[in-house]
Amino acid sequence: MGIGFVSLASIQSWANTSRADNSLLSSEQLQVYGDFIDSFSKMNFKFLSNTTFSLDLSTIRKDAACLQGIQLQDAEKTGKVVHSLDLQVLRGHSIRLIGEHEELAILKQRDAQIAAHGTDSVMDASGMTRDPGMLALSELNFDKTGHFAILKYVFLCGSHCNSGAILVLKKVGSRWTGTTRRACSVIVNDEHPRS
């Protein structure tokens, strides 16, 4: 029961800290999210949060290696707004967009399964990822040249098995990729992964 309250408190605090931006995502934002989902679809996740969360870069040092040579646009805005994601970002992948209440119900169910079976492994017997959890994506912060974008992603799988990272994505040709730079930070087993 306590686990459910922790999950509920985490989701409610995430929902209350930012305000929804009713504007549509720009074509470049849609491109970044779509390319990211394309590259991560092999992780076998089934659910995507239908709302972004604010991107807080305050824990990343200004001289961090991942940010070398990048001048970010106004980080203040990405820390205060969230957008809705729609089917357009899925590009036909069999991933379901879910809202806050359904997310909470799935997390409670996963916590109950972990408690009953005593495991939180995301690997199957062959060593393949079976289901890393629900994917949630942050707002984006672009650099001033438009060639780099900062994104935080988290896989929510229960109260104590969340994971993710803050990545610098680079535009290579017409696609955005996260393979050109190392992650700014990595999140493992964080109770408040969106913060």
C-alpha positions as a Markdown table, in Angstrom:
| # | Residue | x | y | z |
|---|---|---|---|---|
| 1 | Met | 0.0 | 0.0 | 0.0 |
| 2 | Gly | 2.9 | 2.3 | 0.8 |
| 3 | Ile | 4.4 | 1.7 | -2.6 |
| 4 | Gly | 1.2 | 2.8 | -4.3 |
| 5 | Phe | 1.2 | 6.1 | -2.3 |
| 6 | Val | 4.8 | 6.8 | -3.2 |
| 7 | Ser | 4.0 | 6.2 | -6.9 |
| 8 | Leu | 0.8 | 8.4 | -6.6 |
| 9 | Ala | 2.8 | 11.2 | -4.8 |
| 10 | Ser | 5.4 | 11.1 | -7.5 |
| 11 | Ile | 2.9 | 11.3 | -10.3 |
| 12 | Gln | 0.9 | 14.0 | -8.6 |
| 13 | Ser | 4.0 | 16.1 | -7.8 |
| 14 | Trp | 5.1 | 15.8 | -11.4 |
| 15 | Ala | 1.7 | 16.9 | -12.7 |
| 16 | Asn | 1.5 | 19.9 | -10.3 |
| 17 | Thr | 4.9 | 21.4 | -11.0 |
| 18 | Ser | 4.4 | 22.5 | -14.6 |
| 19 | Arg | 1.7 | 24.1 | -16.7 |
| 20 | Ala | 0.3 | 22.7 | -19.9 |
| 21 | Asp | 1.2 | 24.5 | -23.0 |
| 22 | Asn | -1.8 | 24.4 | -25.4 |
| 23 | Ser | 0.4 | 25.2 | -28.4 |
| 24 | Leu | 1.1 | 22.4 | -30.9 |
| 25 | Leu | 4.5 | 20.9 | -31.1 |
| 26 | Ser | 6.7 | 22.4 | -33.8 |
| 27 | Ser | 7.7 | 20.2 | -36.8 |
| 28 | Glu | 11.2 | 20.0 | -35.4 |
| 29 | Gln | 10.0 | 18.9 | -31.9 |
| 30 | Leu | 7.8 | 16.2 | -33.6 |
| 31 | Gln | 10.9 | 15.1 | -35.6 |
| 32 | Val | 13.0 | 14.8 | -32.5 |
| 33 | Tyr | 10.4 | 12.8 | -30.5 |
| 34 | Gly | 9.6 | 10.6 | -33.5 |
| 35 | Asp | 13.3 | 9.8 | -34.2 |
| 36 | Phe | 13.9 | 9.1 | -30.6 |
| 37 | Ile | 10.9 | 6.7 | -30.4 |
| 38 | Asp | 12.0 | 5.0 | -33.6 |
| 39 | Ser | 15.5 | 4.3 | -32.1 |
| 40 | Phe | 14.1 | 3.2 | -28.8 |
| 41 | Ser | 11.2 | 1.0 | -30.2 |
| 42 | Lys | 13.5 | -2.0 | -30.1 |
| 43 | Met | 13.4 | -1.8 | -26.3 |
| 44 | Asn | 10.0 | -3.5 | -26.5 |
| 45 | Phe | 8.1 | -0.9 | -24.4 |
| 46 | Lys | 4.3 | -0.9 | -24.9 |
| 47 | Phe | 3.2 | 2.4 | -23.4 |
| 48 | Leu | 4.2 | 6.1 | -23.8 |
| 49 | Ser | 3.0 | 8.8 | -21.5 |
| 50 | Asn | 0.8 | 11.2 | -23.5 |
| 51 | Thr | 2.3 | 14.2 | -21.7 |
| 52 | Thr | 5.9 | 15.4 | -21.6 |
| 53 | Phe | 7.4 | 16.5 | -18.3 |
| 54 | Ser | 9.5 | 19.6 | -17.6 |
| 55 | Leu | 13.2 | 19.4 | -18.4 |
| 56 | Asp | 15.3 | 20.4 | -15.4 |
| 57 | Leu | 19.0 | 20.8 | -16.3 |
| 58 | Ser | 20.0 | 22.3 | -12.9 |
| 59 | Thr | 21.8 | 19.1 | -11.9 |
| 60 | Ile | 24.0 | 19.3 | -15.0 |
| 61 | Arg | 27.2 | 21.4 | -14.7 |
| 62 | Lys | 27.6 | 24.1 | -17.3 |
| 63 | Asp | 31.0 | 22.6 | -18.1 |
| 64 | Ala | 29.8 | 19.0 | -18.4 |
| 65 | Ala | 31.4 | 17.1 | -21.2 |
| 66 | Cys | 28.0 | 16.4 | -22.8 |
| 67 | Leu | 27.4 | 20.1 | -23.3 |
| 68 | Gln | 30.8 | 21.1 | -24.7 |
| 69 | Gly | 30.5 | 23.5 | -27.6 |
| 70 | Ile | 26.7 | 23.8 | -27.1 |
| 71 | Gln | 24.9 | 27.0 | -26.3 |
| 72 | Leu | 21.4 | 26.2 | -25.1 |
| 73 | Gln | 18.3 | 28.3 | -25.7 |
| 74 | Asp | 16.3 | 29.5 | -22.7 |
| 75 | Ala | 16.3 | 26.6 | -20.3 |
| 76 | Glu | 13.7 | 28.4 | -18.1 |
| 77 | Lys | 10.9 | 27.7 | -20.6 |
| 78 | Thr | 11.5 | 23.9 | -20.7 |
| 79 | Gly | 11.4 | 23.8 | -16.9 |
| 80 | Lys | 7.9 | 25.3 | -16.7 |
| 81 | Val | 5.8 | 23.8 | -19.5 |
| 82 | Val | 4.6 | 20.4 | -20.8 |
| 83 | His | 3.0 | 19.4 | -24.0 |
| 84 | Ser | 0.6 | 16.7 | -25.1 |
| 85 | Leu | 2.0 | 14.0 | -27.4 |
| 86 | Asp | -0.3 | 12.4 | -30.0 |
| 87 | Leu | -0.2 | 9.5 | -32.4 |
| 88 | Gln | 2.0 | 11.4 | -34.9 |
| 89 | Val | 5.1 | 10.8 | -32.8 |
| 90 | Leu | 4.5 | 7.0 | -32.8 |
| 91 | Arg | 5.0 | 6.7 | -36.6 |
| 92 | Gly | 2.9 | 3.5 | -36.7 |
| 93 | His | 4.7 | 1.7 | -33.9 |
| 94 | Ser | 2.5 | -0.5 | -31.8 |
| 95 | Ile | 2.9 | 1.6 | -28.7 |
| 96 | Arg | -0.1 | 2.9 | -26.8 |
| 97 | Leu | -0.3 | 6.5 | -25.5 |
| 98 | Ile | -1.6 | 6.6 | -21.9 |
| 99 | Gly | -2.7 | 9.3 | -19.5 |
| 100 | Glu | -1.8 | 9.9 | -15.9 |
| 101 | His | -4.6 | 7.8 | -14.4 |
| 102 | Glu | -3.9 | 4.8 | -16.5 |
| 103 | Glu | -0.2 | 5.2 | -15.8 |
| 104 | Leu | -0.8 | 5.1 | -12.1 |
| 105 | Ala | -3.0 | 2.0 | -12.4 |
| 106 | Ile | -0.3 | 0.2 | -14.5 |
| 107 | Leu | 2.4 | 1.1 | -12.0 |
| 108 | Lys | 0.4 | -0.2 | -9.1 |
| 109 | Gln | -0.2 | -3.4 | -11.0 |
| 110 | Arg | 3.5 | -3.8 | -11.7 |
| 111 | Asp | 4.4 | -3.1 | -8.1 |
| 112 | Ala | 2.0 | -5.8 | -7.0 |
| 113 | Gln | 3.5 | -8.3 | -9.5 |
| 114 | Ile | 7.0 | -7.6 | -8.3 |
| 115 | Ala | 5.9 | -8.0 | -4.7 |
| 116 | Ala | 4.1 | -11.3 | -5.5 |
| 117 | His | 6.9 | -12.8 | -7.6 |
| 118 | Gly | 9.9 | -11.2 | -5.8 |
| 119 | Thr | 11.6 | -10.0 | -9.0 |
| 120 | Asp | 11.8 | -6.8 | -11.0 |
| 121 | Ser | 13.9 | -8.2 | -13.8 |
| 122 | Val | 13.2 | -6.8 | -17.2 |
| 123 | Met | 15.1 | -9.6 | -19.0 |
| 124 | Asp | 13.5 | -12.8 | -20.3 |
| 125 | Ala | 15.2 | -16.2 | -20.2 |
| 126 | Ser | 17.1 | -15.5 | -23.4 |
| 127 | Gly | 18.6 | -12.2 | -22.1 |
| 128 | Met | 16.4 | -10.0 | -24.2 |
| 129 | Thr | 14.6 | -7.0 | -22.7 |
| 130 | Arg | 10.9 | -8.0 | -22.2 |
| 131 | Asp | 9.4 | -4.8 | -21.1 |
| 132 | Pro | 11.4 | -1.9 | -19.5 |
| 133 | Gly | 8.2 | -0.1 | -18.5 |
| 134 | Met | 6.3 | 2.9 | -19.7 |
| 135 | Leu | 8.3 | 5.6 | -21.5 |
| 136 | Ala | 8.0 | 9.2 | -20.5 |
| 137 | Leu | 9.7 | 12.0 | -22.4 |
| 138 | Ser | 10.7 | 15.5 | -21.2 |
| 139 | Glu | 10.4 | 18.8 | -23.0 |
| 140 | Leu | 13.2 | 19.5 | -25.4 |
| 141 | Asn | 15.8 | 22.2 | -25.2 |
| 142 | Phe | 17.5 | 23.1 | -28.5 |
| 143 | Asp | 20.9 | 24.7 | -28.8 |
| 144 | Lys | 21.0 | 28.1 | -30.5 |
| 145 | Thr | 22.1 | 26.6 | -33.9 |
| 146 | Gly | 19.3 | 24.1 | -34.0 |
| 147 | His | 21.8 | 21.2 | -34.4 |
| 148 | Phe | 21.5 | 19.8 | -30.9 |
| 149 | Ala | 18.6 | 19.0 | -28.6 |
| 150 | Ile | 18.6 | 17.9 | -24.9 |
| 151 | Leu | 16.0 | 15.3 | -23.9 |
| 152 | Lys | 15.4 | 13.4 | -20.7 |
| 153 | Tyr | 13.7 | 10.0 | -21.0 |
| 154 | Val | 12.6 | 7.6 | -18.2 |
| 155 | Phe | 11.2 | 4.1 | -18.2 |
| 156 | Leu | 8.7 | 3.9 | -15.4 |
| 157 | Cys | 8.3 | 0.3 | -14.3 |
| 158 | Gly | 7.3 | 0.6 | -10.6 |
| 159 | Ser | 8.3 | 2.3 | -7.4 |
| 160 | His | 12.0 | 1.2 | -7.3 |
| 161 | Cys | 13.0 | 0.1 | -10.8 |
| 162 | Asn | 12.8 | 3.3 | -12.9 |
| 163 | Ser | 15.7 | 4.1 | -15.3 |
| 164 | Gly | 16.6 | 6.7 | -17.9 |
| 165 | Ala | 19.0 | 9.4 | -18.9 |
| 166 | Ile | 19.5 | 13.0 | -20.0 |
| 167 | Leu | 20.8 | 12.8 | -23.6 |
| 168 | Val | 22.2 | 15.3 | -26.1 |
| 169 | Leu | 20.7 | 14.4 | -29.5 |
| 170 | Lys | 22.4 | 15.7 | -32.7 |
| 171 | Lys | 20.8 | 16.3 | -36.0 |
| 172 | Val | 22.7 | 14.3 | -38.6 |
| 173 | Gly | 21.2 | 14.9 | -42.1 |
| 174 | Ser | 17.4 | 14.9 | -41.5 |
| 175 | Arg | 17.4 | 12.6 | -38.4 |
| 176 | Trp | 18.1 | 13.1 | -34.8 |
| 177 | Thr | 20.5 | 10.7 | -33.0 |
| 178 | Gly | 21.8 | 10.2 | -29.5 |
| 179 | Thr | 24.8 | 8.2 | -30.5 |
| 180 | Thr | 27.3 | 11.1 | -31.1 |
| 181 | Arg | 27.7 | 12.1 | -27.4 |
| 182 | Arg | 27.6 | 10.4 | -24.1 |
| 183 | Ala | 24.7 | 10.9 | -21.7 |
| 184 | Cys | 24.7 | 13.9 | -19.4 |
| 185 | Ser | 23.3 | 11.8 | -16.6 |
| 186 | Val | 21.9 | 8.4 | -16.0 |
| 187 | Ile | 18.9 | 7.6 | -13.8 |
| 188 | Val | 18.6 | 4.3 | -12.0 |
| 189 | Asn | 16.1 | 3.2 | -9.4 |
| 190 | Asp | 15.0 | 6.8 | -8.7 |
| 191 | Glu | 11.8 | 7.3 | -6.8 |
| 192 | His | 11.2 | 10.6 | -8.6 |
| 193 | Pro | 12.6 | 10.0 | -12.1 |
| 194 | Arg | 10.9 | 13.0 | -13.8 |
| 195 | Ser | 12.5 | 15.5 | -11.5 |
